[in-house]
């Protein structure tokens, strides 16, 4: 891995989404998004994302993903690794799930990293993977993993992070990796 170069930092405070519309270009082969202290205002939400190809709008590019997680309850009554079918997308234009909601904004948060590879490439699809860690609403430590690709051969130049329901807060940093 190359040396990360900080491109931008966004501090979200009770917002429904964060949109990054500059800085994703052919300068870097890989972009890394670092999430710190992401919390939702209410339970039942997930942090998701979608992208736009150059000159596109709507944040609805076709994507295929897979999602699995490991969790361990605080009372030690359950520890597991599971395939999460609800986090999968098959040639969908829906947002990609990064992490399911923590139970509430006062007690829980999560952090993690999303990597997107060669978003300016116009020959191959654009691959990505993420790994998020946090406290899930069942009072569990959780490790969520998502991987997939945007099935388009156009350059991607915008990304939007959504709360699936309600508002979220936290810090999102974007790095370029040469």
TORLOVEX-608522 format. One record per residue (C-alpha): residue in three letters; residue number from 0; y, x, z. Coordinates in Angstrom, 1 decimal, always signed. Last residue first. Layout:
BEGIN
> aa,i,py,px,pz
> Ala,NUM,Y,X,Z
...
! end
This chain:
BEGIN
> aa,i,py,px,pz
> Unk,177,+6.5,-0.7,-4.9
> Unk,176,+6.5,-3.3,-2.2
> Unk,175,+9.3,-5.8,-1.9
> Unk,174,+10.0,-7.4,+1.4
> Unk,173,+11.0,-11.0,+2.3
> Unk,172,+11.7,-11.9,+5.9
> Unk,171,+11.2,-15.4,+7.3
> Unk,170,+12.4,-16.2,+10.8
> Unk,169,+11.7,-19.3,+12.8
> Unk,168,+12.4,-23.0,+13.0
> Unk,167,+10.7,-26.1,+11.7
> Unk,166,+11.6,-29.7,+10.9
> Unk,165,+9.7,-32.9,+10.2
> Unk,164,+6.4,-33.2,+8.2
> Unk,163,+4.8,-30.9,+5.7
> Unk,162,+7.3,-28.2,+6.7
> Unk,161,+8.2,-26.5,+3.5
> Unk,160,+8.6,-22.9,+2.3
> Unk,159,+10.2,-22.6,-1.2
> Unk,158,+9.7,-19.7,-3.6
> Unk,157,+11.7,-18.7,-6.7
> Unk,156,+11.3,-16.1,-9.5
> Unk,155,+7.8,-16.6,-10.9
> Unk,154,+7.2,-15.1,-14.4
> Unk,153,+5.2,-17.3,-16.8
> Unk,152,+1.4,-16.9,-17.3
> Unk,151,+0.5,-19.9,-15.2
> Unk,150,-2.4,-20.8,-12.9
> Unk,149,-0.8,-19.9,-9.6
> Unk,148,-3.5,-18.1,-7.7
> Unk,147,-5.4,-18.4,-4.4
> Unk,146,-5.9,-17.2,-0.9
> Unk,145,-5.4,-18.8,+2.6
> Unk,144,-6.4,-17.5,+6.0
> Unk,143,-5.7,-19.0,+9.4
> Unk,142,-6.4,-17.2,+12.7
> Unk,141,-6.2,-19.6,+15.7
> Unk,140,-5.9,-19.2,+19.4
> Unk,139,-6.7,-22.7,+20.7
> Unk,138,-4.9,-25.3,+22.8
> Unk,137,-6.1,-28.1,+20.5
> Unk,136,-2.7,-28.1,+18.8
> Unk,135,-3.1,-24.6,+17.4
> Unk,134,-1.6,-21.5,+18.9
> Unk,133,-0.9,-18.8,+16.4
> Unk,132,-2.0,-16.3,+13.7
> Unk,131,-1.4,-16.5,+10.0
> Unk,130,-3.0,-14.6,+7.1
> Unk,129,-1.9,-15.1,+3.6
> Unk,128,-3.2,-14.4,+0.1
> Unk,127,-1.6,-14.4,-3.4
> Unk,126,-2.5,-14.1,-7.1
> Unk,125,-0.2,-14.8,-10.1
> Unk,124,-2.1,-15.6,-13.3
> Unk,123,-2.1,-12.9,-16.0
> Unk,122,+0.0,-12.0,-19.1
> Unk,121,+3.5,-13.0,-18.0
> Unk,120,+3.8,-10.7,-15.0
> Unk,119,+6.9,-11.2,-13.0
> Unk,118,+5.1,-12.5,-9.9
> Unk,117,+2.9,-9.3,-9.8
> Unk,116,+1.2,-10.0,-6.5
> Unk,115,+2.3,-12.4,-3.7
> Unk,114,+1.5,-11.4,-0.1
> Unk,113,+2.0,-13.9,+2.8
> Unk,112,+2.2,-12.5,+6.4
> Unk,111,+1.9,-14.1,+9.8
> Unk,110,+3.4,-15.6,+12.9
> Unk,109,+2.8,-18.8,+14.9
> Unk,108,+4.5,-20.8,+17.5
> Unk,107,+3.7,-22.8,+20.6
> Unk,106,+5.0,-24.0,+23.9
> Unk,105,+8.4,-25.5,+23.3
> Unk,104,+8.1,-26.4,+19.6
> Unk,103,+5.1,-28.6,+20.0
> Unk,102,+1.3,-28.6,+19.3
> Unk,101,+1.2,-25.8,+16.7
> Unk,100,+1.0,-27.1,+13.2
> Unk,99,-1.4,-25.9,+10.6
> Unk,98,-0.8,-22.7,+8.8
> Unk,97,-0.3,-21.5,+5.2
> Unk,96,-0.9,-24.7,+3.3
> Unk,95,-0.1,-24.5,-0.4
> Unk,94,+2.3,-27.2,-1.7
> Unk,93,+0.9,-29.7,-4.2
> Unk,92,+0.8,-29.1,-8.0
> Unk,91,-2.9,-29.0,-8.0
> Unk,90,-5.5,-27.2,-10.1
> Unk,89,-7.9,-27.3,-7.2
> Unk,88,-6.2,-27.2,-3.8
> Unk,87,-8.0,-26.3,-0.6
> Unk,86,-6.4,-26.6,+2.9
> Unk,85,-8.2,-29.9,+3.7
> Unk,84,-11.5,-28.2,+2.9
> Unk,83,-11.0,-25.9,+5.9
> Unk,82,-14.0,-23.5,+6.0
> Unk,81,-14.8,-22.8,+9.6
> Unk,80,-15.1,-19.9,+12.0
> Unk,79,-15.8,-20.9,+15.5
> Unk,78,-15.2,-20.6,+19.2
> Unk,77,-15.5,-23.7,+21.4
> Unk,76,-15.6,-24.5,+25.1
> Unk,75,-13.9,-21.3,+26.1
> Unk,74,-11.2,-23.3,+28.1
> Unk,73,-8.5,-21.7,+25.9
> Unk,72,-10.2,-22.8,+22.7
> Unk,71,-11.1,-20.2,+20.1
> Unk,70,-10.3,-20.5,+16.4
> Unk,69,-11.2,-19.0,+13.1
> Unk,68,-9.8,-20.4,+9.9
> Unk,67,-10.6,-20.9,+6.2
> Unk,66,-8.5,-21.9,+3.2
> Unk,65,-9.2,-21.8,-0.6
> Unk,64,-6.6,-22.2,-3.3
> Unk,63,-5.9,-23.3,-6.9
> Unk,62,-2.3,-23.7,-8.1
> Unk,61,-0.3,-25.5,-10.8
> Unk,60,+3.4,-25.1,-10.3
> Unk,59,+5.3,-27.8,-8.5
> Unk,58,+8.5,-26.4,-7.0
> Unk,57,+10.6,-29.0,-8.8
> Unk,56,+12.5,-26.8,-11.2
> Unk,55,+11.6,-24.3,-13.9
> Unk,54,+13.9,-21.7,-15.6
> Unk,53,+11.7,-18.9,-14.4
> Unk,52,+8.5,-20.2,-12.8
> Unk,51,+9.0,-22.1,-9.5
> Unk,50,+7.0,-21.6,-6.3
> Unk,49,+5.3,-23.6,-3.6
> Unk,48,+4.9,-23.2,+0.2
> Unk,47,+3.4,-24.8,+3.3
> Unk,46,+3.9,-24.7,+7.0
> Unk,45,+1.9,-27.5,+8.6
> Unk,44,+2.9,-30.5,+10.6
> Unk,43,+1.0,-32.8,+13.0
> Unk,42,+2.9,-32.1,+16.1
> Unk,41,+6.7,-32.2,+16.4
> Unk,40,+9.7,-29.8,+16.1
> Unk,39,+7.6,-27.2,+14.5
> Unk,38,+7.5,-23.5,+15.4
> Unk,37,+7.6,-20.3,+13.4
> Unk,36,+8.1,-17.4,+15.7
> Unk,35,+8.0,-14.7,+13.0
> Unk,34,+6.9,-15.0,+9.4
> Unk,33,+6.7,-12.0,+7.1
> Unk,32,+6.9,-12.5,+3.4
> Unk,31,+5.5,-9.7,+1.2
> Unk,30,+6.3,-9.3,-2.5
> Unk,29,+4.1,-7.1,-4.8
> Unk,28,+4.7,-5.4,-8.1
> Unk,27,+8.4,-4.8,-7.3
> Unk,26,+11.6,-4.7,-9.4
> Unk,25,+10.2,-7.2,-11.9
> Unk,24,+11.9,-10.2,-10.1
> Unk,23,+11.9,-12.0,-6.8
> Unk,22,+15.3,-11.2,-5.2
> Unk,21,+17.0,-14.5,-5.7
> Unk,20,+16.1,-18.2,-5.2
> Unk,19,+14.5,-18.2,-1.7
> Unk,18,+14.3,-21.8,-0.4
> Unk,17,+13.7,-22.6,+3.3
> Unk,16,+12.5,-26.1,+4.1
> Unk,15,+12.7,-29.1,+6.5
> Unk,14,+15.2,-27.3,+8.8
> Unk,13,+15.4,-27.0,+12.7
> Unk,12,+16.9,-23.5,+12.8
> Unk,11,+15.7,-21.2,+10.0
> Unk,10,+16.6,-17.5,+10.2
> Unk,9,+16.3,-16.0,+6.7
> Unk,8,+16.0,-12.3,+6.2
> Unk,7,+16.3,-10.7,+2.8
> Unk,6,+15.2,-7.7,+0.6
> Unk,5,+13.5,-5.4,+3.2
> Unk,4,+11.7,-2.6,+1.4
> Unk,3,+8.0,-2.2,+2.2
> Unk,2,+6.5,+1.3,+1.5
> Unk,1,+3.5,+1.2,-0.8
> Unk,0,+0.0,+0.0,+0.0
! end
